[in-house]
Amino acid sequence: MPKRILEGLVVSDKGDKTVVVKVERTVLHPVLKKTVRVSKRYHAHDEANSYKTGENIRIIECAPKSKLKTWEVLPREAN
């Protein structure tokens, strides 16, 4: 099964080798039939601590690195 790749905004870089990325997507509301923005936060592994709050980055699924981290940051040249 291919690994998923998501794009989002870094909302926190306070953890060591960890960034929190907010990914937004649009879904159709089941009752109102209106497009609604839904966001989710993912903890991603950033080995070099190179990403800062406010940057748009891409993350890819990986094997679990800790209790919360199952995503890795794609390197800038791969973006």
VODREN-27072 format. One record per residue: residue number from 1; residue in one letter; x, y, z of N, C-alpha, C, O in turn. Coordinates in pm, whole numbers, plus 50000, padded with zeros to 5 digits. Each point is the difference from the previous one (the first is absolute). Layout:
BEGIN
NUM|A|X|Y|Z|X|Y|Z|X|Y|Z|X|Y|Z
...
***
This chain:
BEGIN
1|M|50084|49882|50000|49916|50118|50000|50089|50124|50000|50094|50009|50079
2|P|49878|50088|49833|50085|50119|49994|49985|50086|50125|49896|50002|50065
3|K|50212|50069|49965|49998|50090|50115|49929|50130|49963|50019|50053|49891
4|R|49899|49997|50202|49929|50124|49975|50093|50119|50017|50091|49997|50084
5|I|49886|50106|49837|50075|50126|50011|49897|50110|50022|49904|50014|49924
6|L|50117|50066|50182|49910|50110|50032|50078|50130|50001|50121|50001|50024
7|E|49809|50109|49951|50062|50132|50003|49929|50084|50103|49877|50001|50008
8|G|50202|50072|50073|49939|50081|50104|50093|50107|50052|50110|50021|49949
9|L|49844|50046|50155|50069|50114|50060|50058|49960|50135|49931|49938|50081
10|V|50194|50096|49943|50063|49971|50129|49942|50096|50104|50010|50122|49985
11|V|49929|49824|50120|49941|50084|50103|50084|50000|50127|49983|50087|50085
12|S|50109|49815|49929|50087|49997|50117|50129|49928|49965|49999|49897|49932
13|D|50113|50157|50116|50130|49936|49982|50074|49992|50133|50123|49997|50002
14|K|49803|50000|50108|50061|50006|50132|50065|49869|50042|50095|50000|50078
15|G|49854|49886|49873|50058|49871|50037|50133|49977|49931|50027|50055|49893
16|D|50058|49861|50169|50128|49966|49939|49977|49898|49889|49946|49893|50025
17|K|50096|50141|49853|49984|49916|49881|49853|49970|49968|49969|49898|49939
18|T|49942|50192|50104|49857|49981|49976|49937|50132|49957|50030|50105|50055
19|V|49881|49888|49846|49918|50115|49962|49855|49955|50001|49969|49883|49974
20|V|49941|50211|50057|49857|49973|49994|49948|50069|49875|50018|50121|49982
21|V|49916|49802|49932|49955|50050|49870|49848|49995|49996|49939|49896|50028
22|K|49999|50218|49937|49855|50006|49985|49965|49981|49853|50043|50078|49914
23|V|49880|49817|50058|49958|49969|49864|49851|50030|49988|49920|49948|50078
24|E|50044|50135|49825|49859|50035|49978|49950|49930|49875|50072|49987|49901
25|R|49803|49968|50105|49935|49942|49883|49855|50047|49997|49947|50045|50102
26|T|49989|49945|49782|49862|50042|49989|49912|49877|49982|50033|49909|49923
27|V|49856|50088|50149|49905|49890|49991|49860|50057|49983|49973|50114|50037
28|L|49939|49806|49908|49861|50040|49984|49923|49961|50126|50002|49883|50040
29|H|49931|50213|50023|49922|49973|50121|49884|49908|49963|49929|50027|49903
30|P|50050|49865|50174|49899|49901|49960|49856|50052|50002|49917|49952|49922
31|V|50052|50143|50165|49863|50050|50009|49984|50131|49924|49905|50017|49923
32|L|50186|50075|50098|49988|50133|49940|50043|50005|49854|49969|50096|49929
33|K|50103|49802|50025|50051|49995|49862|50085|50122|49967|49996|50053|49889
34|K|50080|49990|50209|50085|50117|49986|50145|49956|50018|50028|49910|50079
35|T|50063|50151|49850|50142|49968|50014|50053|50059|50129|49984|50119|50027
36|V|50081|49796|50054|50050|50040|50131|50149|49966|50006|50043|49896|49952
37|R|50036|50195|50108|50142|49973|50020|50021|49923|50129|49950|50039|50106
38|V|50123|49851|49885|50030|49917|50116|50152|49995|50013|50070|49979|49900
39|S|49982|50039|50222|50145|49997|50017|50037|49893|50102|49921|49966|50088
40|K|50200|49983|49898|50052|49900|50092|50148|50028|50018|50068|50044|49907
41|R|49981|49931|50216|50141|50024|50030|50075|49868|50006|49955|49904|50064
42|Y|50160|50092|49870|50084|49881|49999|50136|50035|50059|50054|50107|49973
43|H|50002|49803|50110|50137|50014|50048|50090|49930|49899|49978|49884|49967
44|A|50122|50187|49985|50089|49945|49898|50145|50010|50047|50038|50092|50072
45|H|50042|49812|49884|50141|49993|50037|50081|50091|49908|49993|49988|49878
46|D|50085|50102|50181|50087|50093|49927|50141|49982|50055|50038|50065|50097
47|E|50038|49847|49840|50131|49960|50052|50094|50117|50021|50073|50003|50099
48|A|49927|50095|49809|50098|50108|50007|49947|50125|50072|50071|50100|50009
49|N|49807|49896|50042|49939|50119|50062|50007|50120|49906|50030|50111|50044
50|S|49943|49868|49828|50019|50106|49901|49873|50078|49966|50008|50102|49931
51|Y|49876|49854|50114|49876|50067|49965|49949|50083|50117|50006|49956|50115
52|K|49944|50162|49855|49954|50093|50103|49851|50027|49984|49941|49970|49896
53|T|49998|50086|50207|49858|50032|50000|49966|50093|49883|50070|50097|49974
54|G|49820|49872|49957|49954|50082|49890|50038|49949|49863|49952|50052|49900
55|E|50133|49846|50091|50043|49947|49870|49901|49897|49950|49942|49925|50079
56|N|50039|50070|49789|49921|49894|49937|50094|49886|49966|50103|50020|49935
57|I|49861|49859|50108|50086|49884|49975|49915|49882|49959|49877|50003|50010
58|R|50191|49891|49943|49935|49875|49965|50050|49892|50094|50118|49996|50035
59|I|49791|49916|50008|50036|49891|50089|49958|49868|49936|49906|49995|49920
60|I|50164|49897|50117|49974|49868|49943|49988|49899|50114|50065|50014|50103
61|E|49850|49887|49878|49982|49895|50101|50129|49921|50020|50079|49984|49907
62|C|49939|49968|50215|50117|49915|50028|49964|49906|50114|49891|50008|50057
63|A|50200|49905|49976|49981|49913|50116|50000|50085|50126|50064|50105|50001
64|P|49866|49854|50104|49995|50082|50121|50138|50029|50058|50082|49910|50017
65|K|49942|50219|50012|50126|50042|50060|49984|50021|50149|50098|49990|50075
66|S|49781|50040|49970|49969|50018|50142|49849|49983|50016|49932|49959|49906
67|K|50018|50072|50211|49857|49984|50027|49914|50080|49902|49897|49950|49953
68|L|50143|50173|50015|49920|50087|49915|50052|50013|49857|49924|50034|49910
69|K|50204|49939|50067|50061|50027|49870|49997|49878|49908|50070|49902|50023
70|T|49848|50106|49872|49999|49899|49895|50015|50065|49862|49965|49940|49898
71|W|50085|50182|50101|50022|50075|49877|50141|50058|50001|50056|50028|50106
72|E|50002|49988|49774|50132|50063|49983|49985|50119|49907|49913|50001|49912
73|V|50172|50099|50106|50002|50115|49912|50077|49963|49874|50109|49943|50008
74|L|49833|50090|49875|50074|49979|49875|50106|50108|49988|49972|50116|50031
75|P|50147|49850|49925|50106|50103|49984|49957|50106|49900|49917|49976|49912
76|R|50141|50143|50103|49961|50114|49915|50021|49970|49852|49916|50038|49918
77|E|50193|49895|50046|50024|49974|49858|49898|49903|49941|49983|49996|49879
78|A|49949|49925|50206|49897|49908|49951|49865|50071|49986|49909|49945|49939
79|N|50078|50176|50117|49872|50072|49994|49972|50048|49862|49897|50062|49976
***
